[in-house]
Amino acid sequence: AGFFRKSKEKEKEEEEMAIKIAQMIISDVTSVTQTIGALKSQSFSDKPES
């Protein structure tokens, strides 16, 4: 029973780690997307209108 309880705690820890990593990835993707959007709008406004 003790071993089972320990593995359950470890599962919870790993789950929390996975959630933290997922949140980090999501915030990274969000900032990258915002940066690309800013760069795109910049390059569009820099182009001379033909």
mmCIF entry with sequence, helices, sheets and N, C-alpha, C, O atoms, coordinates in Angstrom:
data_MODEL
# 
_entry.id   MODEL 
# 
_entity.id                         1 
_entity.type                       polymer 
_entity.pdbx_number_of_molecules   1 
# 
_entity_poly.entity_id                      1 
_entity_poly.type                           'polypeptide(L)' 
_entity_poly.nstd_linkage                   no 
_entity_poly.nstd_monomer                   no 
_entity_poly.pdbx_seq_one_letter_code       AGFFRKSKEKEKEEEEMAIKIAQMIISDVTSVTQTIGALKSQSFSDKPES 
_entity_poly.pdbx_seq_one_letter_code_can   AGFFRKSKEKEKEEEEMAIKIAQMIISDVTSVTQTIGALKSQSFSDKPES 
_entity_poly.pdbx_strand_id                 A 
# 
loop_
_entity_poly_seq.entity_id 
_entity_poly_seq.num 
_entity_poly_seq.mon_id 
_entity_poly_seq.hetero 
1 1  ALA n 
1 2  GLY n 
1 3  PHE n 
1 4  PHE n 
1 5  ARG n 
1 6  LYS n 
1 7  SER n 
1 8  LYS n 
1 9  GLU n 
1 10 LYS n 
1 11 GLU n 
1 12 LYS n 
1 13 GLU n 
1 14 GLU n 
1 15 GLU n 
1 16 GLU n 
1 17 MET n 
1 18 ALA n 
1 19 ILE n 
1 20 LYS n 
1 21 ILE n 
1 22 ALA n 
1 23 GLN n 
1 24 MET n 
1 25 ILE n 
1 26 ILE n 
1 27 SER n 
1 28 ASP n 
1 29 VAL n 
1 30 THR n 
1 31 SER n 
1 32 VAL n 
1 33 THR n 
1 34 GLN n 
1 35 THR n 
1 36 ILE n 
1 37 GLY n 
1 38 ALA n 
1 39 LEU n 
1 40 LYS n 
1 41 SER n 
1 42 GLN n 
1 43 SER n 
1 44 PHE n 
1 45 SER n 
1 46 ASP n 
1 47 LYS n 
1 48 PRO n 
1 49 GLU n 
1 50 SER n 
# 
_struct_asym.id          A 
_struct_asym.entity_id   1 
# 
_struct_conf.conf_type_id            HELX_P 
_struct_conf.id                      HELX_P1 
_struct_conf.pdbx_PDB_helix_id       AA1 
_struct_conf.beg_label_comp_id       GLY 
_struct_conf.beg_label_asym_id       A 
_struct_conf.beg_label_seq_id        2 
_struct_conf.pdbx_beg_PDB_ins_code   ? 
_struct_conf.end_label_comp_id       ASP 
_struct_conf.end_label_asym_id       A 
_struct_conf.end_label_seq_id        46 
_struct_conf.pdbx_end_PDB_ins_code   ? 
_struct_conf.beg_auth_comp_id        GLY 
_struct_conf.beg_auth_asym_id        A 
_struct_conf.beg_auth_seq_id         2 
_struct_conf.end_auth_comp_id        ASP 
_struct_conf.end_auth_asym_id        A 
_struct_conf.end_auth_seq_id         46 
_struct_conf.pdbx_PDB_helix_class    1 
_struct_conf.details                 ? 
_struct_conf.pdbx_PDB_helix_length   45 
# 
_struct_conf_type.id          HELX_P 
_struct_conf_type.criteria    ? 
_struct_conf_type.reference   ? 
# 
loop_
_atom_site.group_PDB 
_atom_site.id 
_atom_site.type_symbol 
_atom_site.label_atom_id 
_atom_site.label_alt_id 
_atom_site.label_comp_id 
_atom_site.label_asym_id 
_atom_site.label_entity_id 
_atom_site.label_seq_id 
_atom_site.pdbx_PDB_ins_code 
_atom_site.Cartn_x 
_atom_site.Cartn_y 
_atom_site.Cartn_z 
_atom_site.occupancy 
_atom_site.B_iso_or_equiv 
_atom_site.pdbx_formal_charge 
_atom_site.auth_seq_id 
_atom_site.auth_comp_id 
_atom_site.auth_asym_id 
_atom_site.auth_atom_id 
_atom_site.pdbx_PDB_model_num 
ATOM 1   N N  . ALA A 1 1  ? 0.849 -1.204 0.000   1.00 0.00 ? 1  ALA A N  1 
ATOM 2   C CA . ALA A 1 1  ? 0.000 0.000  0.000   1.00 0.00 ? 1  ALA A CA 1 
ATOM 3   C C  . ALA A 1 1  ? 0.877 1.244  0.000   1.00 0.00 ? 1  ALA A C  1 
ATOM 4   O O  . ALA A 1 1  ? 0.564 2.237  -0.656  1.00 0.00 ? 1  ALA A O  1 
ATOM 5   N N  . GLY A 1 2  ? 1.983 1.179  0.746   1.00 0.00 ? 2  GLY A N  1 
ATOM 6   C CA . GLY A 1 2  ? 2.894 2.324  0.805   1.00 0.00 ? 2  GLY A CA 1 
ATOM 7   C C  . GLY A 1 2  ? 3.480 2.647  -0.551  1.00 0.00 ? 2  GLY A C  1 
ATOM 8   O O  . GLY A 1 2  ? 3.597 3.813  -0.930  1.00 0.00 ? 2  GLY A O  1 
ATOM 9   N N  . PHE A 1 3  ? 3.851 1.600  -1.283  1.00 0.00 ? 3  PHE A N  1 
ATOM 10  C CA . PHE A 1 3  ? 4.442 1.805  -2.617  1.00 0.00 ? 3  PHE A CA 1 
ATOM 11  C C  . PHE A 1 3  ? 3.430 2.467  -3.547  1.00 0.00 ? 3  PHE A C  1 
ATOM 12  O O  . PHE A 1 3  ? 3.771 3.355  -4.328  1.00 0.00 ? 3  PHE A O  1 
ATOM 13  N N  . PHE A 1 4  ? 2.188 2.021  -3.450  1.00 0.00 ? 4  PHE A N  1 
ATOM 14  C CA . PHE A 1 4  ? 1.142 2.571  -4.321  1.00 0.00 ? 4  PHE A CA 1 
ATOM 15  C C  . PHE A 1 4  ? 0.955 4.061  -4.041  1.00 0.00 ? 4  PHE A C  1 
ATOM 16  O O  . PHE A 1 4  ? 0.821 4.867  -4.962  1.00 0.00 ? 4  PHE A O  1 
ATOM 17  N N  . ARG A 1 5  ? 0.947 4.416  -2.740  1.00 0.00 ? 5  ARG A N  1 
ATOM 18  C CA . ARG A 1 5  ? 0.754 5.810  -2.372  1.00 0.00 ? 5  ARG A CA 1 
ATOM 19  C C  . ARG A 1 5  ? 1.906 6.650  -2.928  1.00 0.00 ? 5  ARG A C  1 
ATOM 20  O O  . ARG A 1 5  ? 1.702 7.760  -3.417  1.00 0.00 ? 5  ARG A O  1 
ATOM 21  N N  . LYS A 1 6  ? 3.123 6.098  -2.843  1.00 0.00 ? 6  LYS A N  1 
ATOM 22  C CA . LYS A 1 6  ? 4.298 6.833  -3.315  1.00 0.00 ? 6  LYS A CA 1 
ATOM 23  C C  . LYS A 1 6  ? 4.206 7.065  -4.823  1.00 0.00 ? 6  LYS A C  1 
ATOM 24  O O  . LYS A 1 6  ? 4.488 8.166  -5.295  1.00 0.00 ? 6  LYS A O  1 
ATOM 25  N N  . SER A 1 7  ? 3.817 6.048  -5.576  1.00 0.00 ? 7  SER A N  1 
ATOM 26  C CA . SER A 1 7  ? 3.737 6.196  -7.030  1.00 0.00 ? 7  SER A CA 1 
ATOM 27  C C  . SER A 1 7  ? 2.638 7.191  -7.394  1.00 0.00 ? 7  SER A C  1 
ATOM 28  O O  . SER A 1 7  ? 2.755 7.911  -8.386  1.00 0.00 ? 7  SER A O  1 
ATOM 29  N N  . LYS A 1 8  ? 1.564 7.233  -6.589  1.00 0.00 ? 8  LYS A N  1 
ATOM 30  C CA . LYS A 1 8  ? 0.486 8.199  -6.847  1.00 0.00 ? 8  LYS A CA 1 
ATOM 31  C C  . LYS A 1 8  ? 1.030 9.618  -6.673  1.00 0.00 ? 8  LYS A C  1 
ATOM 32  O O  . LYS A 1 8  ? 0.727 10.498 -7.479  1.00 0.00 ? 8  LYS A O  1 
ATOM 33  N N  . GLU A 1 9  ? 1.828 9.849  -5.633  1.00 0.00 ? 9  GLU A N  1 
ATOM 34  C CA . GLU A 1 9  ? 2.414 11.171 -5.400  1.00 0.00 ? 9  GLU A CA 1 
ATOM 35  C C  . GLU A 1 9  ? 3.319 11.549 -6.558  1.00 0.00 ? 9  GLU A C  1 
ATOM 36  O O  . GLU A 1 9  ? 3.312 12.687 -7.029  1.00 0.00 ? 9  GLU A O  1 
ATOM 37  N N  . LYS A 1 10 ? 4.108 10.565 -7.015  1.00 0.00 ? 10 LYS A N  1 
ATOM 38  C CA . LYS A 1 10 ? 5.035 10.822 -8.125  1.00 0.00 ? 10 LYS A CA 1 
ATOM 39  C C  . LYS A 1 10 ? 4.250 11.175 -9.388  1.00 0.00 ? 10 LYS A C  1 
ATOM 40  O O  . LYS A 1 10 ? 4.636 12.071 -10.139 1.00 0.00 ? 10 LYS A O  1 
ATOM 41  N N  . GLU A 1 11 ? 3.153 10.466 -9.610  1.00 0.00 ? 11 GLU A N  1 
ATOM 42  C CA . GLU A 1 11 ? 2.302 10.761 -10.772 1.00 0.00 ? 11 GLU A CA 1 
ATOM 43  C C  . GLU A 1 11 ? 1.798 12.197 -10.702 1.00 0.00 ? 11 GLU A C  1 
ATOM 44  O O  . GLU A 1 11 ? 1.782 12.909 -11.706 1.00 0.00 ? 11 GLU A O  1 
ATOM 45  N N  . LYS A 1 12 ? 1.386 12.617 -9.503  1.00 0.00 ? 12 LYS A N  1 
ATOM 46  C CA . LYS A 1 12 ? 0.851 13.968 -9.325  1.00 0.00 ? 12 LYS A CA 1 
ATOM 47  C C  . LYS A 1 12 ? 1.954 14.986 -9.613  1.00 0.00 ? 12 LYS A C  1 
ATOM 48  O O  . LYS A 1 12 ? 1.713 15.999 -10.268 1.00 0.00 ? 12 LYS A O  1 
ATOM 49  N N  . GLU A 1 13 ? 3.166 14.713 -9.120  1.00 0.00 ? 13 GLU A N  1 
ATOM 50  C CA . GLU A 1 13 ? 4.298 15.619 -9.361  1.00 0.00 ? 13 GLU A CA 1 
ATOM 51  C C  . GLU A 1 13 ? 4.571 15.740 -10.855 1.00 0.00 ? 13 GLU A C  1 
ATOM 52  O O  . GLU A 1 13 ? 4.736 16.841 -11.379 1.00 0.00 ? 13 GLU A O  1 
ATOM 53  N N  . GLU A 1 14 ? 4.616 14.597 -11.534 1.00 0.00 ? 14 GLU A N  1 
ATOM 54  C CA . GLU A 1 14 ? 4.893 14.593 -12.976 1.00 0.00 ? 14 GLU A CA 1 
ATOM 55  C C  . GLU A 1 14 ? 3.791 15.322 -13.735 1.00 0.00 ? 14 GLU A C  1 
ATOM 56  O O  . GLU A 1 14 ? 4.056 16.016 -14.716 1.00 0.00 ? 14 GLU A O  1 
ATOM 57  N N  . GLU A 1 15 ? 2.556 15.159 -13.274 1.00 0.00 ? 15 GLU A N  1 
ATOM 58  C CA . GLU A 1 15 ? 1.429 15.831 -13.923 1.00 0.00 ? 15 GLU A CA 1 
ATOM 59  C C  . GLU A 1 15 ? 1.575 17.342 -13.764 1.00 0.00 ? 15 GLU A C  1 
ATOM 60  O O  . GLU A 1 15 ? 1.357 18.092 -14.715 1.00 0.00 ? 15 GLU A O  1 
ATOM 61  N N  . GLU A 1 16 ? 1.946 17.793 -12.556 1.00 0.00 ? 16 GLU A N  1 
ATOM 62  C CA . GLU A 1 16 ? 2.121 19.223 -12.308 1.00 0.00 ? 16 GLU A CA 1 
ATOM 63  C C  . GLU A 1 16 ? 3.262 19.775 -13.154 1.00 0.00 ? 16 GLU A C  1 
ATOM 64  O O  . GLU A 1 16 ? 3.175 20.883 -13.682 1.00 0.00 ? 16 GLU A O  1 
ATOM 65  N N  . MET A 1 17 ? 4.347 18.982 -13.280 1.00 0.00 ? 17 MET A N  1 
ATOM 66  C CA . MET A 1 17 ? 5.476 19.405 -14.115 1.00 0.00 ? 17 MET A CA 1 
ATOM 67  C C  . MET A 1 17 ? 5.023 19.551 -15.566 1.00 0.00 ? 17 MET A C  1 
ATOM 68  O O  . MET A 1 17 ? 5.356 20.528 -16.236 1.00 0.00 ? 17 MET A O  1 
ATOM 69  N N  . ALA A 1 18 ? 4.262 18.569 -16.039 1.00 0.00 ? 18 ALA A N  1 
ATOM 70  C CA . ALA A 1 18 ? 3.784 18.599 -17.424 1.00 0.00 ? 18 ALA A CA 1 
ATOM 71  C C  . ALA A 1 18 ? 2.915 19.831 -17.661 1.00 0.00 ? 18 ALA A C  1 
ATOM 72  O O  . ALA A 1 18 ? 2.998 20.466 -18.713 1.00 0.00 ? 18 ALA A O  1 
ATOM 73  N N  . ILE A 1 19 ? 2.081 20.165 -16.675 1.00 0.00 ? 19 ILE A N  1 
ATOM 74  C CA . ILE A 1 19 ? 1.218 21.350 -16.806 1.00 0.00 ? 19 ILE A CA 1 
ATOM 75  C C  . ILE A 1 19 ? 2.073 22.604 -16.875 1.00 0.00 ? 19 ILE A C  1 
ATOM 76  O O  . ILE A 1 19 ? 1.820 23.488 -17.693 1.00 0.00 ? 19 ILE A O  1 
ATOM 77  N N  . LYS A 1 20 ? 3.102 22.687 -16.004 1.00 0.00 ? 20 LYS A N  1 
ATOM 78  C CA . LYS A 1 20 ? 3.984 23.862 -16.009 1.00 0.00 ? 20 LYS A CA 1 
ATOM 79  C C  . LYS A 1 20 ? 4.693 23.998 -17.353 1.00 0.00 ? 20 LYS A C  1 
ATOM 80  O O  . LYS A 1 20 ? 4.781 25.091 -17.912 1.00 0.00 ? 20 LYS A O  1 
ATOM 81  N N  . ILE A 1 21 ? 5.197 22.871 -17.865 1.00 0.00 ? 21 ILE A N  1 
ATOM 82  C CA . ILE A 1 21 ? 5.902 22.890 -19.154 1.00 0.00 ? 21 ILE A CA 1 
ATOM 83  C C  . ILE A 1 21 ? 4.938 23.314 -20.258 1.00 0.00 ? 21 ILE A C  1 
ATOM 84  O O  . ILE A 1 21 ? 5.290 24.118 -21.121 1.00 0.00 ? 21 ILE A O  1 
ATOM 85  N N  . ALA A 1 22 ? 3.724 22.772 -20.228 1.00 0.00 ? 22 ALA A N  1 
ATOM 86  C CA . ALA A 1 22 ? 2.727 23.130 -21.244 1.00 0.00 ? 22 ALA A CA 1 
ATOM 87  C C  . ALA A 1 22 ? 2.428 24.622 -21.198 1.00 0.00 ? 22 ALA A C  1 
ATOM 88  O O  . ALA A 1 22 ? 2.318 25.267 -22.240 1.00 0.00 ? 22 ALA A O  1 
ATOM 89  N N  . GLN A 1 23 ? 2.295 25.178 -19.982 1.00 0.00 ? 23 GLN A N  1 
ATOM 90  C CA . GLN A 1 23 ? 2.026 26.610 -19.846 1.00 0.00 ? 23 GLN A CA 1 
ATOM 91  C C  . GLN A 1 23 ? 3.185 27.429 -20.395 1.00 0.00 ? 23 GLN A C  1 
ATOM 92  O O  . GLN A 1 23 ? 2.973 28.456 -21.040 1.00 0.00 ? 23 GLN A O  1 
ATOM 93  N N  . MET A 1 24 ? 4.424 26.974 -20.139 1.00 0.00 ? 24 MET A N  1 
ATOM 94  C CA . MET A 1 24 ? 5.603 27.674 -20.654 1.00 0.00 ? 24 MET A CA 1 
ATOM 95  C C  . MET A 1 24 ? 5.587 27.666 -22.177 1.00 0.00 ? 24 MET A C  1 
ATOM 96  O O  . MET A 1 24 ? 5.833 28.691 -22.813 1.00 0.00 ? 24 MET A O  1 
ATOM 97  N N  . ILE A 1 25 ? 5.296 26.496 -22.760 1.00 0.00 ? 25 ILE A N  1 
ATOM 98  C CA . ILE A 1 25 ? 5.269 26.369 -24.226 1.00 0.00 ? 25 ILE A CA 1 
ATOM 99  C C  . ILE A 1 25 ? 4.190 27.285 -24.799 1.00 0.00 ? 25 ILE A C  1 
ATOM 100 O O  . ILE A 1 25 ? 4.416 27.974 -25.793 1.00 0.00 ? 25 ILE A O  1 
ATOM 101 N N  . ILE A 1 26 ? 3.020 27.288 -24.170 1.00 0.00 ? 26 ILE A N  1 
ATOM 102 C CA . ILE A 1 26 ? 1.914 28.124 -24.664 1.00 0.00 ? 26 ILE A CA 1 
ATOM 103 C C  . ILE A 1 26 ? 2.304 29.592 -24.624 1.00 0.00 ? 26 ILE A C  1 
ATOM 104 O O  . ILE A 1 26 ? 2.050 30.322 -25.582 1.00 0.00 ? 26 ILE A O  1 
ATOM 105 N N  . SER A 1 27 ? 2.924 30.042 -23.519 1.00 0.00 ? 27 SER A N  1 
ATOM 106 C CA . SER A 1 27 ? 3.304 31.454 -23.431 1.00 0.00 ? 27 SER A CA 1 
ATOM 107 C C  . SER A 1 27 ? 4.407 31.768 -24.430 1.00 0.00 ? 27 SER A C  1 
ATOM 108 O O  . SER A 1 27 ? 4.450 32.869 -24.980 1.00 0.00 ? 27 SER A O  1 
ATOM 109 N N  . ASP A 1 28 ? 5.308 30.804 -24.674 1.00 0.00 ? 28 ASP A N  1 
ATOM 110 C CA . ASP A 1 28 ? 6.357 31.000 -25.682 1.00 0.00 ? 28 ASP A CA 1 
ATOM 111 C C  . ASP A 1 28 ? 5.728 31.158 -27.063 1.00 0.00 ? 28 ASP A C  1 
ATOM 112 O O  . ASP A 1 28 ? 6.064 32.082 -27.804 1.00 0.00 ? 28 ASP A O  1 
ATOM 113 N N  . VAL A 1 29 ? 4.821 30.259 -27.399 1.00 0.00 ? 29 VAL A N  1 
ATOM 114 C CA . VAL A 1 29 ? 4.160 30.300 -28.707 1.00 0.00 ? 29 VAL A CA 1 
ATOM 115 C C  . VAL A 1 29 ? 3.413 31.625 -28.866 1.00 0.00 ? 29 VAL A C  1 
ATOM 116 O O  . VAL A 1 29 ? 3.436 32.236 -29.935 1.00 0.00 ? 29 VAL A O  1 
ATOM 117 N N  . THR A 1 30 ? 2.751 32.059 -27.794 1.00 0.00 ? 30 THR A N  1 
ATOM 118 C CA . THR A 1 30 ? 1.996 33.314 -27.842 1.00 0.00 ? 30 THR A CA 1 
ATOM 119 C C  . THR A 1 30 ? 2.924 34.478 -28.128 1.00 0.00 ? 30 THR A C  1 
ATOM 120 O O  . THR A 1 30 ? 2.627 35.312 -28.983 1.00 0.00 ? 30 THR A O  1 
ATOM 121 N N  . SER A 1 31 ? 4.062 34.547 -27.414 1.00 0.00 ? 31 SER A N  1 
ATOM 122 C CA . SER A 1 31 ? 4.978 35.672 -27.621 1.00 0.00 ? 31 SER A CA 1 
ATOM 123 C C  . SER A 1 31 ? 5.612 35.607 -29.002 1.00 0.00 ? 31 SER A C  1 
ATOM 124 O O  . SER A 1 31 ? 5.822 36.640 -29.636 1.00 0.00 ? 31 SER A O  1 
ATOM 125 N N  . VAL A 1 32 ? 5.920 34.401 -29.474 1.00 0.00 ? 32 VAL A N  1 
ATOM 126 C CA . VAL A 1 32 ? 6.497 34.252 -30.817 1.00 0.00 ? 32 VAL A CA 1 
ATOM 127 C C  . VAL A 1 32 ? 5.477 34.703 -31.864 1.00 0.00 ? 32 VAL A C  1 
ATOM 128 O O  . VAL A 1 32 ? 5.815 35.414 -32.810 1.00 0.00 ? 32 VAL A O  1 
ATOM 129 N N  . THR A 1 33 ? 4.234 34.283 -31.681 1.00 0.00 ? 33 THR A N  1 
ATOM 130 C CA . THR A 1 33 ? 3.176 34.670 -32.621 1.00 0.00 ? 33 THR A CA 1 
ATOM 131 C C  . THR A 1 33 ? 3.015 36.182 -32.646 1.00 0.00 ? 33 THR A C  1 
ATOM 132 O O  . THR A 1 33 ? 2.876 36.778 -33.715 1.00 0.00 ? 33 THR A O  1 
ATOM 133 N N  . GLN A 1 34 ? 3.034 36.808 -31.463 1.00 0.00 ? 34 GLN A N  1 
ATOM 134 C CA . GLN A 1 34 ? 2.899 38.266 -31.388 1.00 0.00 ? 34 GLN A CA 1 
ATOM 135 C C  . GLN A 1 34 ? 4.073 38.941 -32.081 1.00 0.00 ? 34 GLN A C  1 
ATOM 136 O O  . GLN A 1 34 ? 3.890 39.931 -32.789 1.00 0.00 ? 34 GLN A O  1 
ATOM 137 N N  . THR A 1 35 ? 5.292 38.406 -31.878 1.00 0.00 ? 35 THR A N  1 
ATOM 138 C CA . THR A 1 35 ? 6.484 38.986 -32.500 1.00 0.00 ? 35 THR A CA 1 
ATOM 139 C C  . THR A 1 35 ? 6.385 38.890 -34.016 1.00 0.00 ? 35 THR A C  1 
ATOM 140 O O  . THR A 1 35 ? 6.656 39.861 -34.722 1.00 0.00 ? 35 THR A O  1 
ATOM 141 N N  . ILE A 1 36 ? 5.992 37.711 -34.520 1.00 0.00 ? 36 ILE A N  1 
ATOM 142 C CA . ILE A 1 36 ? 5.860 37.520 -35.971 1.00 0.00 ? 36 ILE A CA 1 
ATOM 143 C C  . ILE A 1 36 ? 4.805 38.481 -36.515 1.00 0.00 ? 36 ILE A C  1 
ATOM 144 O O  . ILE A 1 36 ? 4.998 39.090 -37.567 1.00 0.00 ? 36 ILE A O  1 
ATOM 145 N N  . GLY A 1 37 ? 3.693 38.613 -35.800 1.00 0.00 ? 37 GLY A N  1 
ATOM 146 C CA . GLY A 1 37 ? 2.640 39.527 -36.226 1.00 0.00 ? 37 GLY A CA 1 
ATOM 147 C C  . GLY A 1 37 ? 3.154 40.955 -36.298 1.00 0.00 ? 37 GLY A C  1 
ATOM 148 O O  . GLY A 1 37 ? 2.842 41.680 -37.242 1.00 0.00 ? 37 GLY A O  1 
ATOM 149 N N  . ALA A 1 38 ? 3.944 41.367 -35.301 1.00 0.00 ? 38 ALA A N  1 
ATOM 150 C CA . ALA A 1 38 ? 4.494 42.723 -35.286 1.00 0.00 ? 38 ALA A CA 1 
ATOM 151 C C  . ALA A 1 38 ? 5.462 42.908 -36.445 1.00 0.00 ? 38 ALA A C  1 
ATOM 152 O O  . ALA A 1 38 ? 5.447 43.940 -37.116 1.00 0.00 ? 38 ALA A O  1 
ATOM 153 N N  . LEU A 1 39 ? 6.305 41.903 -36.679 1.00 0.00 ? 39 LEU A N  1 
ATOM 154 C CA . LEU A 1 39 ? 7.286 42.001 -37.765 1.00 0.00 ? 39 LEU A CA 1 
ATOM 155 C C  . LEU A 1 39 ? 6.573 42.066 -39.112 1.00 0.00 ? 39 LEU A C  1 
ATOM 156 O O  . LEU A 1 39 ? 6.964 42.836 -39.989 1.00 0.00 ? 39 LEU A O  1 
ATOM 157 N N  . LYS A 1 40 ? 5.528 41.257 -39.273 1.00 0.00 ? 40 LYS A N  1 
ATOM 158 C CA . LYS A 1 40 ? 4.793 41.240 -40.543 1.00 0.00 ? 40 LYS A CA 1 
ATOM 159 C C  . LYS A 1 40 ? 4.144 42.596 -40.802 1.00 0.00 ? 40 LYS A C  1 
ATOM 160 O O  . LYS A 1 40 ? 4.233 43.128 -41.908 1.00 0.00 ? 40 LYS A O  1 
ATOM 161 N N  . SER A 1 41 ? 3.495 43.151 -39.785 1.00 0.00 ? 41 SER A N  1 
ATOM 162 C CA . SER A 1 41 ? 2.818 44.438 -39.982 1.00 0.00 ? 41 SER A CA 1 
ATOM 163 C C  . SER A 1 41 ? 3.846 45.531 -40.245 1.00 0.00 ? 41 SER A C  1 
ATOM 164 O O  . SER A 1 41 ? 3.572 46.479 -40.981 1.00 0.00 ? 41 SER A O  1 
ATOM 165 N N  . GLN A 1 42 ? 5.037 45.402 -39.643 1.00 0.00 ? 42 GLN A N  1 
ATOM 166 C CA . GLN A 1 42 ? 6.104 46.377 -39.882 1.00 0.00 ? 42 GLN A CA 1 
ATOM 167 C C  . GLN A 1 42 ? 6.555 46.316 -41.336 1.00 0.00 ? 42 GLN A C  1 
ATOM 168 O O  . GLN A 1 42 ? 6.626 47.338 -42.018 1.00 0.00 ? 42 GLN A O  1 
ATOM 169 N N  . SER A 1 43 ? 6.860 45.098 -41.804 1.00 0.00 ? 43 SER A N  1 
ATOM 170 C CA . SER A 1 43 ? 7.382 44.948 -43.170 1.00 0.00 ? 43 SER A CA 1 
ATOM 171 C C  . SER A 1 43 ? 6.327 45.358 -44.196 1.00 0.00 ? 43 SER A C  1 
ATOM 172 O O  . SER A 1 43 ? 6.671 45.851 -45.270 1.00 0.00 ? 43 SER A O  1 
ATOM 173 N N  . PHE A 1 44 ? 5.047 45.160 -43.877 1.00 0.00 ? 44 PHE A N  1 
ATOM 174 C CA . PHE A 1 44 ? 3.993 45.578 -44.809 1.00 0.00 ? 44 PHE A CA 1 
ATOM 175 C C  . PHE A 1 44 ? 3.951 47.099 -44.902 1.00 0.00 ? 44 PHE A C  1 
ATOM 176 O O  . PHE A 1 44 ? 3.790 47.653 -45.990 1.00 0.00 ? 44 PHE A O  1 
ATOM 177 N N  . SER A 1 45 ? 4.096 47.773 -43.765 1.00 0.00 ? 45 SER A N  1 
ATOM 178 C CA . SER A 1 45 ? 4.015 49.237 -43.781 1.00 0.00 ? 45 SER A CA 1 
ATOM 179 C C  . SER A 1 45 ? 5.279 49.848 -44.385 1.00 0.00 ? 45 SER A C  1 
ATOM 180 O O  . SER A 1 45 ? 5.253 50.981 -44.867 1.00 0.00 ? 45 SER A O  1 
ATOM 181 N N  . ASP A 1 46 ? 6.393 49.093 -44.361 1.00 0.00 ? 46 ASP A N  1 
ATOM 182 C CA . ASP A 1 46 ? 7.649 49.607 -44.924 1.00 0.00 ? 46 ASP A CA 1 
ATOM 183 C C  . ASP A 1 46 ? 7.636 49.555 -46.448 1.00 0.00 ? 46 ASP A C  1 
ATOM 184 O O  . ASP A 1 46 ? 8.304 50.352 -47.108 1.00 0.00 ? 46 ASP A O  1 
ATOM 185 N N  . LYS A 1 47 ? 6.872 48.612 -47.006 1.00 0.00 ? 47 LYS A N  1 
ATOM 186 C CA . LYS A 1 47 ? 6.869 48.440 -48.468 1.00 0.00 ? 47 LYS A CA 1 
ATOM 187 C C  . LYS A 1 47 ? 6.242 49.654 -49.153 1.00 0.00 ? 47 LYS A C  1 
ATOM 188 O O  . LYS A 1 47 ? 5.184 50.124 -48.735 1.00 0.00 ? 47 LYS A O  1 
ATOM 189 N N  . PRO A 1 48 ? 6.876 50.155 -50.184 1.00 0.00 ? 48 PRO A N  1 
ATOM 190 C CA . PRO A 1 48 ? 6.273 51.262 -50.933 1.00 0.00 ? 48 PRO A CA 1 
ATOM 191 C C  . PRO A 1 48 ? 5.070 50.750 -51.713 1.00 0.00 ? 48 PRO A C  1 
ATOM 192 O O  . PRO A 1 48 ? 5.114 49.655 -52.274 1.00 0.00 ? 48 PRO A O  1 
ATOM 193 N N  . GLU A 1 49 ? 4.008 51.523 -51.751 1.00 0.00 ? 49 GLU A N  1 
ATOM 194 C CA . GLU A 1 49 ? 2.797 51.089 -52.459 1.00 0.00 ? 49 GLU A CA 1 
ATOM 195 C C  . GLU A 1 49 ? 3.002 51.262 -53.952 1.00 0.00 ? 49 GLU A C  1 
ATOM 196 O O  . GLU A 1 49 ? 3.389 52.332 -54.420 1.00 0.00 ? 49 GLU A O  1 
ATOM 197 N N  . SER A 1 50 ? 2.736 50.188 -54.697 1.00 0.00 ? 50 SER A N  1 
ATOM 198 C CA . SER A 1 50 ? 2.957 50.282 -56.150 1.00 0.00 ? 50 SER A CA 1 
ATOM 199 C C  . SER A 1 50 ? 1.627 50.498 -56.854 1.00 0.00 ? 50 SER A C  1 
ATOM 200 O O  . SER A 1 50 ? 1.588 50.603 -58.080 1.00 0.00 ? 50 SER A O  1 
# 
